Amino acid sequence: PTFTLTNAAGCDSVVTLHLTVNHGTHNTETETACESYTWHETTYTTSGTYTYAYTNAAGCPSVDTLHLTVYPSYNIIIYDTAMREHEYTFGDFTTTPTDSGTYSYDFQHTTVNGCDSIVHLILYVQYNDGIAPYELMEVEVFPNPAHSVLNIKGEDIRQILIYNTDGQLVYALNNLSLDIKTIDVSRFAAGQYLVKVLFGNKQIVTKKVIVNRK
């Protein structure tokens, strides 16, 4: 724009303004990560919305926004029992132990969210003498079908693992102290799941549960 003015000497004058308007920068990112994510030299380990304030190249105040979802990786221990000279299967792994004792195996797994996890299998091999090693433990899984929450009830529960039909681990909980645990399944995909419950006597009970969406 131009402006017509009268200068100090009483003469008509013209002033021309060359104006450049700079703007702040506002970038938005949506990211997913396993365990942690580093953004602008800061490492985040929990899901959330984060902002980063700075001055851009034009000298204007700017703010970037990050929408982050962090998925867990698991390092879990599973206890199970087998009989000597009988075939035992754990996922894709099959063995026929020739003697009693305690054996350990490590397996690399990928969770449903694509995170690498380690499963440590501790296998107790017993003599096949036809005698049950312990009384069958009882566990209640309700409601079934479940919509938003799933309750698991039993005495001396030490670990809960939930797998989808593809054998992927979708939930793990260790070191329990309560006889009943309520699990949020509202974000689970509709379908059938296997719930494995480990008790203090190393016995594992498996239950099938269906998750429905209303």
Backbone as JSON Lines, residues from 0, in Angstrom:
{"i":0,"aa":"P","n":[0.83,-1.19,0.0],"ca":[0.0,0.0,0.0],"c":[0.87,1.25,0.0]}
{"i":1,"aa":"T","n":[0.28,2.36,-0.5],"ca":[0.96,3.66,-0.5],"c":[0.13,4.65,0.28]}
{"i":2,"aa":"F","n":[0.82,5.63,0.87],"ca":[0.16,6.65,1.67],"c":[0.65,8.02,1.22]}
{"i":3,"aa":"T","n":[-0.27,8.99,1.06],"ca":[0.09,10.37,0.7],"c":[0.15,11.2,1.97]}
{"i":4,"aa":"L","n":[1.29,11.83,2.22],"ca":[1.53,12.6,3.43],"c":[2.07,13.98,3.07]}
{"i":5,"aa":"T","n":[2.04,14.87,4.02],"ca":[2.69,16.18,3.88],"c":[3.89,16.2,4.79]}
{"i":6,"aa":"N","n":[5.06,16.47,4.17],"ca":[6.27,16.42,4.99],"c":[6.44,17.69,5.81]}
{"i":7,"aa":"A","n":[7.55,17.79,6.56],"ca":[7.78,18.93,7.45],"c":[7.92,20.25,6.7]}
{"i":8,"aa":"A","n":[8.27,20.17,5.42],"ca":[8.42,21.39,4.61],"c":[7.11,21.79,3.96]}
{"i":9,"aa":"G","n":[6.02,21.05,4.23],"ca":[4.73,21.37,3.66],"c":[4.53,20.82,2.26]}
{"i":10,"aa":"C","n":[5.38,19.9,1.86],"ca":[5.28,19.33,0.51],"c":[4.57,17.98,0.56]}
{"i":11,"aa":"D","n":[3.77,17.7,-0.48],"ca":[3.12,16.4,-0.59],"c":[4.18,15.32,-0.81]}
{"i":12,"aa":"S","n":[4.02,14.2,-0.1],"ca":[4.97,13.1,-0.18],"c":[4.21,11.78,-0.23]}
{"i":13,"aa":"V","n":[4.86,10.78,-0.75],"ca":[4.27,9.43,-0.85],"c":[5.17,8.45,-0.13]}
{"i":14,"aa":"V","n":[4.57,7.64,0.77],"ca":[5.29,6.59,1.49],"c":[4.75,5.23,1.03]}
{"i":15,"aa":"T","n":[5.64,4.36,0.63],"ca":[5.26,3.02,0.17],"c":[5.72,1.98,1.2]}
{"i":16,"aa":"L","n":[4.81,1.09,1.6],"ca":[5.13,0.04,2.58],"c":[5.2,-1.31,1.88]}
{"i":17,"aa":"H","n":[6.35,-1.96,2.0],"ca":[6.5,-3.33,1.51],"c":[6.44,-4.25,2.73]}
{"i":18,"aa":"L","n":[5.34,-4.98,2.89],"ca":[5.08,-5.76,4.11],"c":[5.11,-7.26,3.81]}
{"i":19,"aa":"T","n":[5.86,-7.99,4.61],"ca":[5.85,-9.46,4.56],"c":[5.34,-9.99,5.89]}
{"i":20,"aa":"V","n":[4.28,-10.79,5.87],"ca":[3.7,-11.37,7.08],"c":[4.15,-12.82,7.18]}
{"i":21,"aa":"N","n":[4.89,-13.14,8.22],"ca":[5.33,-14.52,8.45],"c":[4.38,-15.2,9.43]}
{"i":22,"aa":"H","n":[4.29,-16.51,9.33],"ca":[3.37,-17.28,10.17],"c":[4.13,-18.35,10.97]}
{"i":23,"aa":"G","n":[3.57,-18.69,12.12],"ca":[4.11,-19.78,12.9],"c":[3.84,-21.12,12.23]}
{"i":24,"aa":"T","n":[4.61,-22.13,12.6],"ca":[4.45,-23.47,12.05],"c":[3.7,-24.33,13.06]}
{"i":25,"aa":"H","n":[2.73,-25.11,12.56],"ca":[1.94,-25.98,13.44],"c":[1.79,-27.34,12.76]}
{"i":26,"aa":"N","n":[2.74,-28.23,13.02],"ca":[2.72,-29.57,12.44],"c":[2.08,-30.55,13.42]}
{"i":27,"aa":"T","n":[1.35,-31.53,12.89],"ca":[0.72,-32.57,13.71],"c":[1.15,-33.93,13.2]}
{"i":28,"aa":"E","n":[1.62,-34.79,14.12],"ca":[2.05,-36.14,13.78],"c":[1.27,-37.16,14.6]}
{"i":29,"aa":"T","n":[0.99,-38.3,13.99],"ca":[0.38,-39.43,14.69],"c":[1.31,-40.63,14.54]}
{"i":30,"aa":"E","n":[1.78,-41.17,15.67],"ca":[2.78,-42.24,15.63],"c":[2.4,-43.36,16.6]}
{"i":31,"aa":"T","n":[2.86,-44.58,16.27],"ca":[2.77,-45.71,17.19],"c":[4.17,-46.27,17.39]}
{"i":32,"aa":"A","n":[4.41,-46.84,18.56],"ca":[5.75,-47.37,18.86],"c":[5.63,-48.49,19.87]}
{"i":33,"aa":"C","n":[6.69,-49.3,19.95],"ca":[6.79,-50.35,20.95],"c":[7.72,-49.86,22.06]}
{"i":34,"aa":"E","n":[7.22,-49.85,23.28],"ca":[7.98,-49.5,24.48],"c":[8.25,-48.0,24.6]}
{"i":35,"aa":"S","n":[8.82,-47.35,23.57],"ca":[9.16,-45.94,23.69],"c":[9.27,-45.3,22.31]}
{"i":36,"aa":"Y","n":[9.25,-43.95,22.31],"ca":[9.37,-43.2,21.06],"c":[10.11,-41.9,21.35]}
{"i":37,"aa":"T","n":[11.12,-41.58,20.53],"ca":[11.9,-40.36,20.72],"c":[11.46,-39.32,19.71]}
{"i":38,"aa":"W","n":[11.11,-38.15,20.23],"ca":[10.6,-37.04,19.4],"c":[11.22,-35.75,19.91]}
{"i":39,"aa":"H","n":[11.88,-35.01,19.02],"ca":[12.56,-33.77,19.39],"c":[13.49,-33.99,20.59]}
{"i":40,"aa":"E","n":[14.26,-35.1,20.53],"ca":[15.29,-35.44,21.52],"c":[14.71,-35.77,22.9]}
{"i":41,"aa":"T","n":[13.43,-36.01,22.99],"ca":[12.8,-36.45,24.24],"c":[12.19,-37.82,24.01]}
{"i":42,"aa":"T","n":[12.41,-38.76,24.95],"ca":[11.89,-40.11,24.82],"c":[10.63,-40.25,25.66]}
{"i":43,"aa":"Y","n":[9.55,-40.73,25.03],"ca":[8.26,-40.91,25.69],"c":[7.97,-42.4,25.79]}
{"i":44,"aa":"T","n":[7.47,-42.84,26.96],"ca":[7.2,-44.26,27.19],"c":[5.72,-44.55,27.42]}
{"i":45,"aa":"T","n":[4.88,-43.52,27.39],"ca":[3.44,-43.71,27.58],"c":[2.68,-43.03,26.45]}
{"i":46,"aa":"S","n":[1.5,-43.55,26.18],"ca":[0.65,-42.95,25.15],"c":[0.16,-41.59,25.6]}
{"i":47,"aa":"G","n":[-0.09,-40.71,24.65],"ca":[-0.61,-39.39,24.99],"c":[-0.42,-38.4,23.86]}
{"i":48,"aa":"T","n":[-0.81,-37.16,24.11],"ca":[-0.63,-36.06,23.16],"c":[0.43,-35.12,23.73]}
{"i":49,"aa":"Y","n":[1.47,-34.85,22.93],"ca":[2.6,-34.06,23.39],"c":[2.81,-32.87,22.43]}
{"i":50,"aa":"T","n":[3.31,-31.77,22.97],"ca":[3.58,-30.59,22.16],"c":[5.03,-30.17,22.31]}
{"i":51,"aa":"Y","n":[5.53,-29.5,21.27],"ca":[6.9,-29.0,21.27],"c":[6.88,-27.58,20.73]}
{"i":52,"aa":"A","n":[7.26,-26.62,21.56],"ca":[7.26,-25.21,21.18],"c":[8.66,-24.78,20.73]}
{"i":53,"aa":"Y","n":[8.71,-23.96,19.67],"ca":[9.99,-23.51,19.14],"c":[9.76,-22.27,18.27]}
{"i":54,"aa":"T","n":[10.83,-21.68,17.8],"ca":[10.77,-20.56,16.86],"c":[11.21,-21.05,15.5]}
{"i":55,"aa":"N","n":[10.37,-20.85,14.49],"ca":[10.71,-21.39,13.17],"c":[11.72,-20.5,12.46]}
{"i":56,"aa":"A","n":[12.06,-20.89,11.23],"ca":[13.1,-20.18,10.49],"c":[12.73,-18.73,10.2]}
{"i":57,"aa":"A","n":[11.41,-18.45,10.19],"ca":[10.96,-17.08,9.94],"c":[10.92,-16.24,11.2]}
{"i":58,"aa":"G","n":[11.29,-16.84,12.33],"ca":[11.31,-16.1,13.57],"c":[9.97,-16.04,14.28]}
{"i":59,"aa":"C","n":[9.03,-16.9,13.89],"ca":[7.7,-16.87,14.48],"c":[7.53,-18.01,15.5]}
{"i":60,"aa":"P","n":[6.81,-17.75,16.62],"ca":[6.52,-18.82,17.57],"c":[5.74,-19.95,16.9]}
{"i":61,"aa":"S","n":[6.15,-21.19,17.17],"ca":[5.55,-22.35,16.52],"c":[5.37,-23.47,17.53]}
{"i":62,"aa":"V","n":[4.43,-24.37,17.23],"ca":[4.17,-25.51,18.1],"c":[3.87,-26.73,17.24]}
{"i":63,"aa":"D","n":[4.6,-27.83,17.49],"ca":[4.29,-29.12,16.86],"c":[3.54,-29.99,17.86]}
{"i":64,"aa":"T","n":[2.65,-30.85,17.35],"ca":[1.84,-31.72,18.21],"c":[2.04,-33.17,17.79]}
{"i":65,"aa":"L","n":[2.24,-34.03,18.78],"ca":[2.42,-35.46,18.54],"c":[1.31,-36.24,19.23]}
{"i":66,"aa":"H","n":[0.57,-37.05,18.48],"ca":[-0.4,-37.99,19.04],"c":[0.26,-39.37,19.03]}
{"i":67,"aa":"L","n":[0.61,-39.85,20.21],"ca":[1.45,-41.05,20.33],"c":[0.71,-42.18,21.02]}
{"i":68,"aa":"T","n":[0.82,-43.39,20.45],"ca":[0.32,-44.61,21.09],"c":[1.51,-45.54,21.3]}
{"i":69,"aa":"V","n":[1.78,-45.89,22.56],"ca":[2.9,-46.77,22.9],"c":[2.35,-48.13,23.3]}
{"i":70,"aa":"Y","n":[2.78,-49.17,22.6],"ca":[2.35,-50.54,22.9],"c":[3.45,-51.25,23.69]}
{"i":71,"aa":"P","n":[3.06,-52.15,24.58],"ca":[4.09,-52.83,25.39],"c":[4.73,-54.0,24.66]}
{"i":72,"aa":"S","n":[5.96,-54.28,25.01],"ca":[6.6,-55.55,24.7],"c":[6.61,-56.36,25.99]}
{"i":73,"aa":"Y","n":[6.6,-57.67,25.87],"ca":[6.49,-58.51,27.05],"c":[7.73,-59.37,27.22]}
{"i":74,"aa":"N","n":[8.11,-59.56,28.46],"ca":[9.15,-60.51,28.83],"c":[8.55,-61.34,29.96]}
{"i":75,"aa":"I","n":[7.92,-62.45,29.6],"ca":[7.08,-63.16,30.56],"c":[7.56,-64.6,30.74]}
{"i":76,"aa":"I","n":[7.19,-65.16,31.87],"ca":[7.51,-66.54,32.2],"c":[6.22,-67.34,32.27]}
{"i":77,"aa":"I","n":[6.19,-68.47,31.59],"ca":[5.03,-69.36,31.61],"c":[5.47,-70.7,32.19]}
{"i":78,"aa":"Y","n":[4.72,-71.19,33.16],"ca":[4.99,-72.49,33.78],"c":[3.97,-73.5,33.26]}
{"i":79,"aa":"D","n":[4.44,-74.71,32.97],"ca":[3.53,-75.76,32.53],"c":[4.11,-77.11,32.94]}
{"i":80,"aa":"T","n":[3.27,-78.14,32.85],"ca":[3.68,-79.48,33.21],"c":[3.51,-80.44,32.04]}
{"i":81,"aa":"A","n":[4.29,-81.51,32.03],"ca":[4.19,-82.54,31.0],"c":[4.54,-83.88,31.64]}
{"i":82,"aa":"M","n":[4.18,-84.95,30.94],"ca":[4.5,-86.29,31.4],"c":[5.67,-86.86,30.61]}
{"i":83,"aa":"R","n":[6.52,-87.59,31.32],"ca":[7.68,-88.2,30.68],"c":[7.22,-89.15,29.58]}
{"i":84,"aa":"E","n":[7.93,-89.11,28.42],"ca":[7.7,-89.97,27.27],"c":[6.33,-89.71,26.63]}
{"i":85,"aa":"H","n":[5.75,-88.56,26.89],"ca":[4.51,-88.15,26.23],"c":[4.78,-86.85,25.47]}
{"i":86,"aa":"E","n":[4.16,-86.74,24.31],"ca":[4.36,-85.54,23.49],"c":[3.75,-84.32,24.16]}
{"i":87,"aa":"Y","n":[4.49,-83.23,24.12],"ca":[4.03,-81.96,24.69],"c":[4.11,-80.89,23.6]}
{"i":88,"aa":"T","n":[3.06,-80.06,23.49],"ca":[3.01,-79.02,22.47],"c":[2.78,-77.67,23.12]}
{"i":89,"aa":"F","n":[3.56,-76.69,22.69],"ca":[3.41,-75.31,23.13],"c":[3.49,-74.42,21.89]}
{"i":90,"aa":"G","n":[2.32,-74.01,21.38],"ca":[2.3,-73.26,20.13],"c":[2.82,-74.14,18.99]}
{"i":91,"aa":"D","n":[3.85,-73.67,18.31],"ca":[4.47,-74.44,17.21],"c":[5.57,-75.36,17.71]}
{"i":92,"aa":"F","n":[5.86,-75.34,18.99],"ca":[6.94,-76.13,19.56],"c":[6.4,-77.46,20.1]}
{"i":93,"aa":"T","n":[7.05,-78.56,19.73],"ca":[6.65,-79.89,20.18],"c":[7.88,-80.65,20.67]}
{"i":94,"aa":"T","n":[7.74,-81.3,21.82],"ca":[8.84,-82.09,22.34],"c":[8.28,-83.32,23.05]}
{"i":95,"aa":"T","n":[9.08,-84.38,23.14],"ca":[8.72,-85.57,23.89],"c":[9.83,-85.81,24.91]}
{"i":96,"aa":"P","n":[9.67,-85.31,26.13],"ca":[10.74,-85.45,27.13],"c":[10.97,-86.91,27.49]}
{"i":97,"aa":"T","n":[12.22,-87.3,27.57],"ca":[12.58,-88.69,27.87],"c":[12.81,-88.93,29.35]}
{"i":98,"aa":"D","n":[12.9,-87.87,30.13],"ca":[13.16,-88.04,31.56],"c":[12.46,-86.92,32.32]}
{"i":99,"aa":"S","n":[12.21,-87.16,33.59],"ca":[11.59,-86.14,34.42],"c":[12.6,-85.05,34.77]}
{"i":100,"aa":"G","n":[12.09,-83.93,35.21],"ca":[12.97,-82.81,35.57],"c":[12.36,-81.49,35.16]}
{"i":101,"aa":"T","n":[13.13,-80.44,35.26],"ca":[12.68,-79.1,34.91],"c":[13.47,-78.62,33.7]}
{"i":102,"aa":"Y","n":[12.77,-78.16,32.67],"ca":[13.39,-77.72,31.43],"c":[12.91,-76.3,31.12]}
{"i":103,"aa":"S","n":[13.76,-75.52,30.51],"ca":[13.4,-74.15,30.14],"c":[13.64,-73.92,28.65]}
{"i":104,"aa":"Y","n":[12.73,-73.16,28.04],"ca":[12.8,-72.84,26.62],"c":[12.45,-71.36,26.45]}
{"i":105,"aa":"D","n":[13.12,-70.71,25.51],"ca":[12.84,-69.32,25.2],"c":[12.29,-69.21,23.79]}
{"i":106,"aa":"F","n":[11.25,-68.39,23.64],"ca":[10.6,-68.21,22.34],"c":[10.44,-66.72,22.06]}
{"i":107,"aa":"Q","n":[10.73,-66.35,20.8],"ca":[10.5,-64.98,20.35],"c":[9.11,-64.9,19.75]}
{"i":108,"aa":"H","n":[8.32,-63.96,20.24],"ca":[6.96,-63.78,19.74],"c":[6.75,-62.33,19.33]}
{"i":109,"aa":"T","n":[5.75,-62.13,18.48],"ca":[5.33,-60.79,18.11],"c":[3.9,-60.6,18.57]}
{"i":110,"aa":"T","n":[3.63,-59.54,19.3],"ca":[2.28,-59.29,19.8],"c":[1.38,-58.85,18.65]}
{"i":111,"aa":"V","n":[0.1,-58.74,18.93],"ca":[-0.87,-58.33,17.92],"c":[-0.57,-56.93,17.4]}
{"i":112,"aa":"N","n":[0.15,-56.12,18.19],"ca":[0.51,-54.77,17.77],"c":[1.89,-54.69,17.13]}
{"i":113,"aa":"G","n":[2.51,-55.85,16.91],"ca":[3.78,-55.89,16.2],"c":[5.01,-55.67,17.06]}
{"i":114,"aa":"C","n":[4.88,-55.83,18.37],"ca":[6.02,-55.62,19.27],"c":[6.69,-56.95,19.59]}
{"i":115,"aa":"D","n":[8.01,-56.96,19.52],"ca":[8.77,-58.17,19.84],"c":[8.68,-58.47,21.33]}
{"i":116,"aa":"S","n":[8.49,-59.74,21.66],"ca":[8.38,-60.15,23.05],"c":[9.09,-61.48,23.24]}
{"i":117,"aa":"I","n":[9.51,-61.74,24.47],"ca":[10.18,-62.99,24.81],"c":[9.28,-63.76,25.78]}
{"i":118,"aa":"V","n":[9.05,-65.03,25.46],"ca":[8.31,-65.92,26.34],"c":[9.27,-66.98,26.85]}
{"i":119,"aa":"H","n":[9.4,-67.09,28.17],"ca":[10.24,-68.1,28.8],"c":[9.33,-69.22,29.31]}
{"i":120,"aa":"L","n":[9.46,-70.4,28.75],"ca":[8.66,-71.55,29.17],"c":[9.46,-72.38,30.17]}
{"i":121,"aa":"I","n":[8.91,-72.55,31.37],"ca":[9.48,-73.44,32.37],"c":[8.6,-74.69,32.41]}
{"i":122,"aa":"L","n":[9.14,-75.82,32.0],"ca":[8.36,-77.04,31.86],"c":[8.77,-78.06,32.92]}
{"i":123,"aa":"Y","n":[7.81,-78.47,33.73],"ca":[8.04,-79.5,34.74],"c":[7.61,-80.84,34.17]}
{"i":124,"aa":"V","n":[8.54,-81.76,34.01],"ca":[8.25,-83.08,33.46],"c":[8.16,-84.08,34.6]}
{"i":125,"aa":"Q","n":[7.03,-84.79,34.65],"ca":[6.77,-85.73,35.74],"c":[6.78,-87.16,35.22]}
{"i":126,"aa":"Y","n":[6.93,-88.11,36.15],"ca":[6.79,-89.52,35.8],"c":[5.34,-89.81,35.47]}
{"i":127,"aa":"N","n":[5.13,-90.66,34.51],"ca":[3.77,-91.04,34.12],"c":[3.32,-92.22,34.97]}
{"i":128,"aa":"D","n":[2.92,-91.94,36.21],"ca":[2.51,-93.02,37.11],"c":[1.01,-93.11,37.27]}
{"i":129,"aa":"G","n":[0.29,-92.31,36.45],"ca":[-1.17,-92.38,36.49],"c":[-1.78,-91.64,37.66]}
{"i":130,"aa":"I","n":[-0.99,-90.96,38.45],"ca":[-1.51,-90.23,39.6],"c":[-1.49,-88.73,39.28]}
{"i":131,"aa":"A","n":[-2.6,-88.08,39.46],"ca":[-2.67,-86.65,39.2],"c":[-1.73,-85.93,40.15]}
{"i":132,"aa":"P","n":[-0.91,-85.0,39.66],"ca":[0.06,-84.33,40.5],"c":[-0.56,-83.39,41.52]}
{"i":133,"aa":"Y","n":[-1.78,-82.93,41.28],"ca":[-2.45,-82.05,42.22],"c":[-3.92,-81.96,41.84]}
{"i":134,"aa":"E","n":[-4.71,-81.47,42.75],"ca":[-6.14,-81.29,42.49],"c":[-6.33,-80.17,41.48]}
{"i":135,"aa":"L","n":[-7.26,-80.38,40.57],"ca":[-7.5,-79.39,39.53],"c":[-7.99,-78.09,40.13]}
{"i":136,"aa":"M","n":[-7.32,-77.0,39.81],"ca":[-7.7,-75.7,40.32],"c":[-8.94,-75.19,39.58]}
{"i":137,"aa":"E","n":[-9.7,-74.37,40.26],"ca":[-10.91,-73.82,39.67],"c":[-10.72,-72.33,39.38]}
{"i":138,"aa":"V","n":[-11.23,-71.92,38.24],"ca":[-11.18,-70.51,37.86],"c":[-12.48,-70.15,37.17]}
{"i":139,"aa":"E","n":[-13.0,-68.99,37.47],"ca":[-14.21,-68.47,36.84],"c":[-13.84,-67.32,35.92]}
{"i":140,"aa":"V","n":[-14.36,-67.35,34.71],"ca":[-14.15,-66.27,33.74],"c":[-15.53,-65.78,33.33]}
{"i":141,"aa":"F","n":[-15.86,-64.54,33.67],"ca":[-17.2,-64.03,33.42],"c":[-17.15,-62.51,33.24]}
{"i":142,"aa":"P","n":[-18.16,-61.93,32.54],"ca":[-19.2,-62.61,31.77],"c":[-18.62,-63.2,30.49]}
{"i":143,"aa":"N","n":[-19.3,-64.14,29.94],"ca":[-18.86,-64.78,28.71],"c":[-20.09,-65.1,27.86]}
{"i":144,"aa":"P","n":[-20.31,-64.36,26.78],"ca":[-19.45,-63.37,26.13],"c":[-19.27,-62.1,26.98]}
{"i":145,"aa":"A","n":[-18.13,-61.42,26.73],"ca":[-17.82,-60.16,27.41],"c":[-17.93,-59.02,26.41]}
{"i":146,"aa":"H","n":[-18.29,-57.85,26.92],"ca":[-18.42,-56.67,26.06],"c":[-17.35,-55.62,26.37]}
{"i":147,"aa":"S","n":[-17.25,-55.24,27.63],"ca":[-16.31,-54.18,28.01],"c":[-15.3,-54.64,29.05]}
{"i":148,"aa":"V","n":[-15.73,-55.49,29.99],"ca":[-14.81,-55.99,31.01],"c":[-14.93,-57.5,31.13]}
{"i":149,"aa":"L","n":[-13.83,-58.12,31.57],"ca":[-13.79,-59.56,31.8],"c":[-13.25,-59.79,33.2]}
{"i":150,"aa":"N","n":[-13.97,-60.56,33.99],"ca":[-13.56,-60.87,35.36],"c":[-12.97,-62.27,35.42]}
{"i":151,"aa":"I","n":[-11.85,-62.41,36.09],"ca":[-11.2,-63.71,36.27],"c":[-11.03,-63.92,37.76]}
{"i":152,"aa":"K","n":[-11.62,-65.02,38.26],"ca":[-11.66,-65.26,39.7],"c":[-11.12,-66.63,40.02]}
{"i":153,"aa":"G","n":[-10.25,-66.7,41.0],"ca":[-9.69,-67.96,41.45],"c":[-8.72,-67.71,42.6]}
{"i":154,"aa":"E","n":[-8.38,-68.73,43.32],"ca":[-7.48,-68.59,44.46],"c":[-6.02,-68.79,44.03]}
{"i":155,"aa":"D","n":[-5.15,-67.93,44.54],"ca":[-3.71,-68.03,44.33],"c":[-3.33,-67.91,42.86]}
{"i":156,"aa":"I","n":[-3.98,-66.99,42.13],"ca":[-3.63,-66.73,40.74],"c":[-2.34,-65.93,40.69]}
{"i":157,"aa":"R","n":[-1.39,-66.36,39.86],"ca":[-0.1,-65.68,39.75],"c":[0.11,-64.99,38.41]}
{"i":158,"aa":"Q","n":[-0.58,-65.47,37.38],"ca":[-0.34,-64.9,36.06],"c":[-1.58,-65.12,35.18]}
{"i":159,"aa":"I","n":[-1.88,-64.11,34.33],"ca":[-2.98,-64.21,33.36],"c":[-2.43,-63.84,32.0]}
{"i":160,"aa":"L","n":[-2.66,-64.72,31.02],"ca":[-2.26,-64.48,29.63],"c":[-3.48,-64.66,28.74]}
{"i":161,"aa":"I","n":[-3.66,-63.76,27.78],"ca":[-4.79,-63.86,26.85],"c":[-4.23,-63.86,25.42]}
{"i":162,"aa":"Y","n":[-4.65,-64.84,24.63],"ca":[-4.21,-64.98,23.25],"c":[-5.42,-64.9,22.31]}
{"i":163,"aa":"N","n":[-5.19,-64.35,21.11],"ca":[-6.24,-64.39,20.1],"c":[-6.16,-65.7,19.33]}
{"i":164,"aa":"T","n":[-7.03,-65.89,18.34],"ca":[-7.09,-67.16,17.62],"c":[-5.87,-67.39,16.73]}
{"i":165,"aa":"D","n":[-5.07,-66.34,16.48],"ca":[-3.85,-66.49,15.71],"c":[-2.65,-66.85,16.6]}
{"i":166,"aa":"G","n":[-2.92,-67.03,17.9],"ca":[-1.85,-67.37,18.83],"c":[-1.03,-66.18,19.28]}
{"i":167,"aa":"Q","n":[-1.49,-64.97,18.99],"ca":[-0.76,-63.77,19.39],"c":[-1.17,-63.35,20.8]}
{"i":168,"aa":"L","n":[-0.19,-62.99,21.59],"ca":[-0.44,-62.52,22.95],"c":[-1.0,-61.11,22.91]}
{"i":169,"aa":"V","n":[-2.18,-60.91,23.48],"ca":[-2.81,-59.59,23.47],"c":[-2.88,-58.97,24.87]}
{"i":170,"aa":"Y","n":[-2.61,-59.77,25.92],"ca":[-2.67,-59.25,27.28],"c":[-1.84,-60.15,28.18]}
{"i":171,"aa":"A","n":[-1.12,-59.53,29.11],"ca":[-0.32,-60.3,30.08],"c":[-0.3,-59.55,31.4]}
{"i":172,"aa":"L","n":[-0.45,-60.3,32.48],"ca":[-0.42,-59.71,33.81],"c":[0.26,-60.69,34.74]}
{"i":173,"aa":"N","n":[1.28,-60.19,35.47],"ca":[2.07,-61.04,36.36],"c":[1.97,-60.56,37.8]}
{"i":174,"aa":"N","n":[2.39,-61.42,38.72],"ca":[2.52,-61.07,40.14],"c":[1.22,-60.56,40.73]}
{"i":175,"aa":"L","n":[0.16,-61.34,40.58],"ca":[-1.14,-60.94,41.1],"c":[-1.22,-61.2,42.6]}
{"i":176,"aa":"S","n":[-1.98,-60.36,43.28],"ca":[-2.19,-60.56,44.72],"c":[-3.67,-60.68,45.07]}
{"i":177,"aa":"L","n":[-4.55,-60.45,44.09],"ca":[-5.99,-60.52,44.33],"c":[-6.55,-61.82,43.77]}
{"i":178,"aa":"D","n":[-7.65,-62.28,44.37],"ca":[-8.3,-63.51,43.88],"c":[-9.25,-63.23,42.74]}
{"i":179,"aa":"I","n":[-9.52,-61.97,42.44],"ca":[-10.35,-61.61,41.29],"c":[-9.72,-60.43,40.59]}
{"i":180,"aa":"K","n":[-9.65,-60.5,39.27],"ca":[-9.05,-59.45,38.46],"c":[-10.02,-59.05,37.37]}
{"i":181,"aa":"T","n":[-10.24,-57.75,37.22],"ca":[-11.11,-57.21,36.18],"c":[-10.24,-56.64,35.07]}
{"i":182,"aa":"I","n":[-10.45,-57.13,33.84],"ca":[-9.64,-56.74,32.69],"c":[-10.5,-55.96,31.71]}
{"i":183,"aa":"D","n":[-9.99,-54.83,31.24],"ca":[-10.68,-54.02,30.25],"c":[-10.48,-54.65,28.87]}
{"i":184,"aa":"V","n":[-11.57,-55.13,28.26],"ca":[-11.49,-55.74,26.92],"c":[-12.22,-54.88,25.9]}
{"i":185,"aa":"S","n":[-12.5,-53.63,26.25],"ca":[-13.28,-52.77,25.35],"c":[-12.55,-52.49,24.04]}
{"i":186,"aa":"R","n":[-11.21,-52.6,24.06],"ca":[-10.44,-52.35,22.83],"c":[-10.05,-53.64,22.11]}
{"i":187,"aa":"F","n":[-10.46,-54.77,22.64],"ca":[-10.19,-56.04,21.96],"c":[-11.09,-56.14,20.73]}
{"i":188,"aa":"A","n":[-10.56,-56.71,19.66],"ca":[-11.39,-56.99,18.5],"c":[-12.41,-58.07,18.85]}
{"i":189,"aa":"A","n":[-13.58,-57.99,18.27],"ca":[-14.59,-59.01,18.51],"c":[-14.08,-60.37,18.04]}
{"i":190,"aa":"G","n":[-14.34,-61.4,18.83],"ca":[-13.88,-62.73,18.45],"c":[-13.62,-63.6,19.66]}
{"i":191,"aa":"Q","n":[-13.0,-64.75,19.42],"ca":[-12.73,-65.72,20.48],"c":[-11.29,-65.59,20.97]}
{"i":192,"aa":"Y","n":[-11.08,-65.77,22.28],"ca":[-9.77,-65.66,22.89],"c":[-9.54,-66.84,23.83]}
{"i":193,"aa":"L","n":[-8.27,-67.16,24.06],"ca":[-7.88,-68.16,25.04],"c":[-7.29,-67.45,26.26]}
{"i":194,"aa":"V","n":[-7.83,-67.75,27.42],"ca":[-7.34,-67.18,28.66],"c":[-6.58,-68.26,29.42]}
{"i":195,"aa":"K","n":[-5.29,-68.04,29.64],"ca":[-4.46,-69.0,30.39],"c":[-4.18,-68.41,31.78]}
{"i":196,"aa":"V","n":[-4.53,-69.17,32.81],"ca":[-4.38,-68.71,34.18],"c":[-3.37,-69.62,34.89]}
{"i":197,"aa":"L","n":[-2.3,-69.04,35.42],"ca":[-1.29,-69.77,36.17],"c":[-1.52,-69.6,37.66]}
{"i":198,"aa":"F","n":[-1.52,-70.71,38.4],"ca":[-1.72,-70.69,39.85],"c":[-0.39,-70.87,40.57]}
{"i":199,"aa":"G","n":[-0.43,-70.67,41.86],"ca":[0.77,-70.77,42.67],"c":[1.4,-72.14,42.68]}
{"i":200,"aa":"N","n":[0.63,-73.19,42.42],"ca":[1.18,-74.55,42.39],"c":[1.7,-74.93,41.0]}
{"i":201,"aa":"K","n":[1.85,-73.9,40.12],"ca":[2.38,-74.04,38.75],"c":[1.37,-74.66,37.79]}
{"i":202,"aa":"Q","n":[0.16,-74.92,38.22],"ca":[-0.85,-75.46,37.33],"c":[-1.42,-74.37,36.44]}
{"i":203,"aa":"I","n":[-1.7,-74.71,35.19],"ca":[-2.29,-73.77,34.24],"c":[-3.65,-74.26,33.82]}
{"i":204,"aa":"V","n":[-4.64,-73.38,33.89],"ca":[-5.99,-73.67,33.43],"c":[-6.3,-72.74,32.27]}
{"i":205,"aa":"T","n":[-6.82,-73.3,31.19],"ca":[-7.14,-72.53,29.99],"c":[-8.65,-72.46,29.8]}
{"i":206,"aa":"K","n":[-9.14,-71.25,29.54],"ca":[-10.56,-71.03,29.3],"c":[-10.73,-70.29,27.97]}
{"i":207,"aa":"K","n":[-11.85,-70.6,27.3],"ca":[-12.19,-69.87,26.09],"c":[-13.2,-68.78,26.43]}
{"i":208,"aa":"V","n":[-13.03,-67.62,25.84],"ca":[-13.95,-66.53,26.08],"c":[-14.23,-65.81,24.75]}
{"i":209,"aa":"I","n":[-15.42,-65.29,24.61],"ca":[-15.8,-64.55,23.41],"c":[-15.98,-63.08,23.77]}
{"i":210,"aa":"V","n":[-15.43,-62.2,22.96],"ca":[-15.63,-60.77,23.12],"c":[-16.57,-60.3,22.03]}
{"i":211,"aa":"N","n":[-17.68,-59.71,22.43],"ca":[-18.66,-59.18,21.49],"c":[-18.68,-57.67,21.57]}
{"i":212,"aa":"R","n":[-19.05,-57.03,20.49],"ca":[-19.28,-55.6,20.48],"c":[-20.78,-55.34,20.44]}
{"i":213,"aa":"K","n":[-21.29,-54.5,21.31],"ca":[-22.72,-54.19,21.33],"c":[-23.1,-53.38,20.11]}
